[in-house]
Amino acid sequence: IYSGLLDINKIIKRFTSIPDIQIRQKFYDRILLLIKENDKDFIFHNFKDFYDMNEIHQVSSVAEDFLTTISVQCTDFICHMLLLYSQYPNDFHDDLENSINETLRLYPLTDIWTRPSYGKQRGWIASLVQLNRNGWIQPDSFIPQRWNTKEHPPLMTWGFDIRRCPAQKMATNISKLIFETIIKTENFWIKPAKNFQHERTFPYGCQVWIGYNEIPNEVNTWKFDGKFQMQCRRWLCEKLRMIDQNELN
C-alpha cells in the first residue's frame, strides 16, 4: 500500500507487531517535508485551518488519519475481496466493478457513522452494516448482479456530503490494482481455514491459505489453531500501545 516502502506494522501497533522507532521517525520527517513543500497536489494545499494546527497534529492528520487509515482499510478491503473470490471467482471475473460494490455493501470498511450537527442540520449516528442491507432482496447474500439495475438503494461506504472520504478514488484504485495483480497471477489459488468465519472485522486475522501452482492435498481440511495465542498477543500489544502514545512527541 505504501508503494512497497515499508511494512505497516513498523509504523503502527496492531496486534502482530511493535513499531520500528527508527523507521517511524523517518516516516515522520518525510511527512513533515511534504507538509512544508505544500505542493499544489497536496491534499491540504493552502488549507489555512490545517496550517494553523501545531506540527504534531499536522503530521497526525496526514500520516495517521489519512495514509495509515487508508493503508489499513485497503488491506482489509482486499482481504474481503479475496475471501469472496474464493467462493465466487466467476462473479469477479465476469464483472469486477459490481463485485467490488457488493463486497463493500456486505463488508463496509467501517460500521458506526457519527455526524455532528452542521448548520441547521441535526447530528446523527447510524450503522453502515444495517444501512447497506435495507431495501435489498436477500440482503446477506453476495449477488453482484443486483448492481446491474439503477433502481437500487445507494451504496454508502466511503461517506457522503461533507463527510465524504477524500481518498475514495485513490483507495479504490489501489485496492483494485493489488487484487487484480494477485488473482491474475498464473495458477493462483486461495482457501480459507475450515474453521474461519468471515466477518466485517478480522479480530484474529484473516486465516487463508494462498498459493500458486499445485494445490496441497490437505488444503481442504486445514484449521487455524492459533486463536488463543493470538488473543494473548493482542492483549499484550494493546497494553504496549497505551504506553506508546507519546512516542512522537
N, C-alpha and C positions, 0 to 999 in steps of 0.2 A: 504494500500500500504506500509506503514511503519511498517509492521508486527504487526499492532494493537497498535503501540507505542503511537501515538498521532494524532490529527486531523490536517490535512494540513493547515487549516485556522488559526491555532495557531502559525504557523511558518511564513507564508507569508500573505500579504493582497490581497485577491481577492476582490470582491465587496459584500461579505456577512459577513465579519468579520474584526476585528482588531487583530493584533498579541498579543499573550501572551508573554510578555517580559521575564518572568522567565523561561518559557519552551524554549523560543528561546535561552537564554543563556546556558541552559543545553545542548541543541542540538549543539550549537557552541562548547562547551567544549568537547562533545563526539566526534565530528568530528576532533577536534584538537588532541585528544588522538589517534584516528585512524590514522591520518597522521604521528604522531611521532612513532607509532609502526611499520609502514612501513612493514606490513605483506606481504609475498610473493604473496598472493592472492589479495592484494590491487591494484586497477586499475592503480594507478600511482607508483607502486612499483619500487624504484630505478630510477625513471624518473628524470633526472638531471634538465631539464627545469622547471619541476613542483616545485622541492625543491629550485630552485633559486628565486622563487617568494616570496613576503613577506607573512606574516601569513594570513592577511585578504583575500588576493587573493587566497591563497591555500584553505582556508575554503570555499570561494565563489565557487571555481571550483568544489569542492566535494558536498557541501550542496545545493547550488543554481543551478549551471549549470547541475549537474548530478542527485542528489537524488530528489530535488524538481521538476525539469523538468520532470523526469520520473514519479513522482507521479501524477502531473497534467495531463500529456499526457496519462498515463494509465487510469486515471479516465475518461477522455474524450473518449478514445477508448472503454471502457466498456459501456459507455452511448450510443455510436453509435451502438454497437452490440445489446444492449438491445432494442433500438428503432427499429432496423431492425428485431430483433427477434419477436417483437410484430406483424409484418406483415408477416414474412416468417419463422415461427417456424419449419416447416418441413425441410426446407433447412439446418438450423443449426443442427438439429438432424441427418439428413442424412449424412452431410459432413461438419464438423466444420472447418477443415483446409481451404477448398475452401471458406466457408462463411467468415472466417477471412480475407483472401486475398481480397475478394470482398468488404468487409467493408472498408479496408484500401485503396482500389482503389478509391472508391466513396468519402470517407471522410479521406483523408490523415491527419496525425497529425499536419502537418504544410503545408503552401501553398507556400510562396515565398522562393525559394532557391537562395542563392548567393554563388559564389565560387571565391575567389581571384585568381589571376594568380599564377601558380605554375610551376617553371622551365620554359620551353618554351611554356607552355600551357596558353592560354588567359583566363581571368576571365569571368564569365557569370552570368546571373540572369534568373530564369525560374519559371513558375507557375506549381507547382506539380499537382494542380487540373486539369489543362489543359493537362499536360503530360500524366496523368493516364487515359485520355479519348481518346487520339489519337490512331488510329488504331483498335478501337473496334467497333463491331456492337452493336447498342443500348447502347451507352456509358453511358447514365444516368440511366440505369435500373440495378436493383440488380439481377444478374444472376450468381450464384456461379458455375454453370456447365461449364461456359466458361473456368475455370481453369483446366478442365479435359484433355485438349489438351496441348501439349508442344509448339505448334505453336501459340504463342501469344506475344504481346508486354510485356516488362519487367515491373514488379511492382516496383515502386520507392516510398518509403515512409520512410524508415529508413536511407536513404543516401547510398552512394556508393563510392568506391575508397578511397581517403584519408579523405573524409567527412563522411564515414560510421559511424553510431552510435554504440559506443562500448557496449551499453546496449540493443541492439536489441533482443537478445535471452532471456535475463532476463525479459525485459519488456513484450515481447510476452507471455512468460510462466506465468508470474504473472497475466496478464490480462485474459488469457485463464482459469487459475485456478479459479479466482474470478467469472468469467462469468459462468463457468460450475457449480460452487457451488450454484449460485443463481438460475439458471434455472432448476437444478436437485432437488431442494427442493420440496417436495411434495405439489401439488396443487398451484404452483406458477402461478401468472397471472400479466400482465402488460398492461396498456392502456394509451397512450399519451392524453394530453388535446385536446379537439376538435379543438381549435384554435392554436395548436402548429405546428410550421414549422420546419422540420428537416433540419438544415444547418451544414456546416463543423464546425463552431464555435458555442458556446452556449452563445450569448451575454446576454440573460435573464435567463440563467439556463436551465435545462432540465426538463420541466414540464410533468412528467408522474406520473401515479397512479400505485403503485406497492403493491401487497398484496399476501396473501396466503389463501387458503380455499375458503369460499363463496365470490362471486363477488357481490358488491353492485349494486343495480338497476340503480343508477344514474351514473355509471362509463362511460357509452357511451355518456352522454350528458354534462359532466362537462367541464368547460372552465377555463383557467387561467386568473384571473382578477387583478393580481398584477404587471403588466408591468410598469405602471407609477411609483409606489413606488420603484420598483427595479431600474429603471433608476435614480431616485433621490439618492438612496443608493449607486449606483455605482459611481455616480458623486462625492458624498461626500467622499467615501472611496478612490477614486482615488486622491483627494486632500490630504487626510491624508497620502497616500502612498508617496507623494512627500516630505512631512515633515519628513517621517520615513527613508529616505535613509541612514542616518548615525547612525542608532541605534546600530550597532555592532562595530563601530569604537572606 
